[in-house]
Amino acid sequence: MNNIIKFYIFFYPNQNLSRTLIKTTFVPLILAGIFILAGCGKKDAIVTVPNPRPVNAIELSEINPVKPLLLTGSVMSWKEQDISFEVSGRVEWIVEMGTNLEGRWEEDSIVHIPGDVMARIDKRHNQIRLKAARAEQERAEAEYVRKKQAWDKKAISEVDFIRATADRDSSEAQFEQADYDLDRCTLHAPFPGEVSEVYIEAGGYAQKGNAVLHLVMMDPIKVDISVSAKTAEGLKIRDNIRLFLPGDDNPIIGSVYEKSTVADPETRTFRVSIITRNRQHIGNLPPGDPLLIYPRITDYIHLQQLKMGVADSPFFVEENRSLHSDGGNYYVWGDPDHRYGDDIDPDKPLITLRKFAVIPGEYRMNLQGLYLMRELENIGELTPGTLIAMDVPADLKDGEQVLVARSQWRRRPGQLVRVLLGETAPEPGLYLPMNSIKPVNDKTGEIFVAVDGKAKKIKVKILSNVGELYRVEALDPGDANLVTTGSRVITDHIHFLQHDEPIRVIKITELKP
């Protein structure tokens, strides 16, 4: 004891401070030690009771998750536009309604690949304008050179030289404009899409700025829904949404990309737009994978007479998509086994095409704005009513089988689809977060329930999960009364807790779905 006292006195040179520490700290400790040592010789030792462990808990309640919201959405085009010429002229050719077109590809405002041709107007007038503008530009340039030489020699007035310069600049501008207008005689698709309307037929006169057709982008496509303010708030941009076509239970995944900020004044709902990819499909295909085996055509026409049954009536074929040329020799692809009036059996869409030489005439006829028909002076081995294929692959061989398969878009503007908001409703029951379950294996675990100030260890079955919540049931039926509504399940220290260990619940959280 003396050694201990001397040590602390040495450590604290301040004698007054040392005496105070001895009186207030060490003396009580020494006395306590004496009493403990004195008690060691007695039969009944003093039992120290540990303090209860402070823990947090969740108060269980049965969760009946909210069922998903099923709405009706309207399919809308991602982009659509009336297309017009930048110059006026006679329409020489225009696509058919329903034609799918590839749009142009741009990068850094530079057009690398122009879009498919949609329409053409007669270039002859603009070609004449360009020729005249080029001649005028050359004349003005020569005049400018002559006047410049005279001006350098001070042989002409400044006014004359300025006038010659202005004439040269004006002629260059007129030439560039004529060249620009000639290029605009061909109308290219500004974006990929389908032609939904054709407002003018081949042979009609197109006025500058007046729409000649309507182009609709079909992929991607959007679906608009109307929801309440609460539902709109719960949806985030880029949230995945499931869409269902009528009669099809296979979901299509879309993403929220836009939400209106102002409610509809009549319905008091908010518009939410969902973007999704749109695909084309081909129906009634034979077994196997014929698209990888056979070349494909999507359309055909028949060799027709202007007056059916009249012997000397001329024959016509579609010019742009059926009549082909090879070194000045013209031909068509036909199948004599399928004649006019006979539809191709959807279950037997394979036909055999042969190459038939023909001689075209000069007369052309527009067929209801759908086809540009060309007269044939000689039909060769063809017979009336023969099926004439359209849009034949360039590498097709004579006598080769092709697949007649028309494709169509899976989703079209104006179509109604089912829209499912939220996840599939899980089974009702008691759900716990994983931090309250001590796993034993993937099917069972242990939880601790606060009962009368103690932690009761209970084995549970892990049945299913919804996100980070796991549905549980007591493994022993005798413990079912402890794993029920109102039970307080401990959420921390579960890996250190012992069965029947004293605990003190300091915070209770209500479990929410």
Stockholm file with secondary structure:
# STOCKHOLM 1.0

chainA/1-513         MNNIIKFYIFFYPNQNLSRTLIKTTFVPLILAGIFILAGCGKKDAIVTVPNPRPVNAIELSEINPVKPLLLTGSVMSWKEQDISFEVSGRVEWIVEMGTNLEGRWEEDSIVHIPGDVMARIDKRHNQIRLKAARAEQERAEAEYVRKKQAWDKKAISEVDFIRATADRDSSEAQFEQADYDLDRCTLHAPFPGEVSEVYIEAGGYAQKGNAVLHLVMMDPIKVDISVSAKTAEGLKIRDNIRLFLPGDDNPIIGSVYEKSTVADPETRTFRVSIITRNRQHIGNLPPGDPLLIYPRITDYIHLQQLKMGVADSPFFVEENRSLHSDGGNYYVWGDPDHRYGDDIDPDKPLITLRKFAVIPGEYRMNLQGLYLMRELENIGELTPGTLIAMDVPADLKDGEQVLVARSQWRRRPGQLVRVLLGETAPEPGLYLPMNSIKPVNDKTGEIFVAVDGKAKKIKVKILSNVGELYRVEALDPGDANLVTTGSRVITDHIHFLQHDEPIRVIKITELKP
#=GR chainA/1-513 SS CHHHHHHHHHHCCCHHHHHHHIIIIIHHHHHHHHHHHHHTTSSSCCCCCCCCEEEEEEECCCBCCCCCEEEEEEEEEEEEEEEECSSCEEEEEECCTTCEECCCEEETTEEEECCCEEEEECCHHHHHHHHHHHHHHHHHHHHHHHHHHHHHTTCSCHHHHHHHHHHHHHHHHHHHHHHHHHHTTEEECSSSEEEEEECSCTTSEECTTSEEEEEEEEEEEEEEEEECHHHHHHCCTTCEEEEECTTCCSCEEEEEEEECSSCCTTTCCEEEEEEECCCEEECSCCSSCHHHHSCEECEEEECEESSTTCTTCCEEEEHHHHCEEETTEEEEEEEEEEETTCCCCTTCCEEECEEEEEEEEEEEEEETTTEEEEEEEECTTCCTTEEEEESCCTTCCTTCEEEECCEEESSCTTCEEEEEESCCCCCCBCEEEGGGCEESSSSEEEEEEEETTEEEEEEEEEEEEETTEEEEEESSGGGTTTSSTTCEEECSSTTTCCTTEEEEEEEEEECCC
#=GC SS_cons         CHHHHHHHHHHCCCHHHHHHHIIIIIHHHHHHHHHHHHHTTSSSCCCCCCCCEEEEEEECCCBCCCCCEEEEEEEEEEEEEEEECSSCEEEEEECCTTCEECCCEEETTEEEECCCEEEEECCHHHHHHHHHHHHHHHHHHHHHHHHHHHHHTTCSCHHHHHHHHHHHHHHHHHHHHHHHHHHTTEEECSSSEEEEEECSCTTSEECTTSEEEEEEEEEEEEEEEEECHHHHHHCCTTCEEEEECTTCCSCEEEEEEEECSSCCTTTCCEEEEEEECCCEEECSCCSSCHHHHSCEECEEEECEESSTTCTTCCEEEEHHHHCEEETTEEEEEEEEEEETTCCCCTTCCEEECEEEEEEEEEEEEEETTTEEEEEEEECTTCCTTEEEEESCCTTCCTTCEEEECCEEESSCTTCEEEEEESCCCCCCBCEEEGGGCEESSSSEEEEEEEETTEEEEEEEEEEEEETTEEEEEESSGGGTTTSSTTCEEECSSTTTCCTTEEEEEEEEEECCC
//
